[in-house]
Amino acid sequence: MVIGSKIKEKRLQLGMSQEELGQKMGVSKVSICGYERGTRTPTIENFVDMIRILDLTPDELLGREVKVINDKEEVYSAYVSKIDLQILKELKTHGKLYNKIASDPKRTIELIDRLCK
């Protein structure tokens, strides 16, 4: 999951262990590990603590880093087909598969493609 990789990346940038981050948040190392792997979801309170401690914005932690560009009076946007959106929504309901694809999209898609041949 994007959130998990963001947590781990920022934690490591700050030189913190899972245990240290957990102590600052008032949760266990196991909880931090679960957040990073995408097997646990932080409470809203823990989410707020995490963004404060890791010095991230909510959007950064949620992986919303691509912004719409506003150049003068023109607004640029991207369009996604309905089927692409359906695929994405369905994929997100399968947490482990989503996390696997998110961790290395190109390689995982190539492996899936080989299995389908």
C-alpha positions, 0 to 999 in steps of 0.5 A: 500500500502507498501509505505503508511505503510512505511511512517506512520511507519517511521513518528511515529518512528520519533515522527512526526504528519502528520501535521509536516511531511506535513509542512516539505514537504510543503504539507497539512496534508490531502496529508500525510494522502492520501499517508499513505492510498494509495489514493494519490501518491506523486510527484517525488519532494515530494517523494524525500523530503519524503525519505530525511526527513524520512531518508529512501532509495528509495528502503526502501520506495518502500518496496524493502527490500529483497535483492538477496544474493550473497554468494561467487560466487553463486547468489541465486534468487527466481522464480515466476510462470507466473500466480503468476505474473499475479495475482500480477499485476492485484491486484496492479491495484485495489489499495484499495484491494491491500492496504487491503491485504498488511495491514494484508495479512493472515487475508484478504486472510482468509476472501476472502477464506470464501467468496468463499466457 
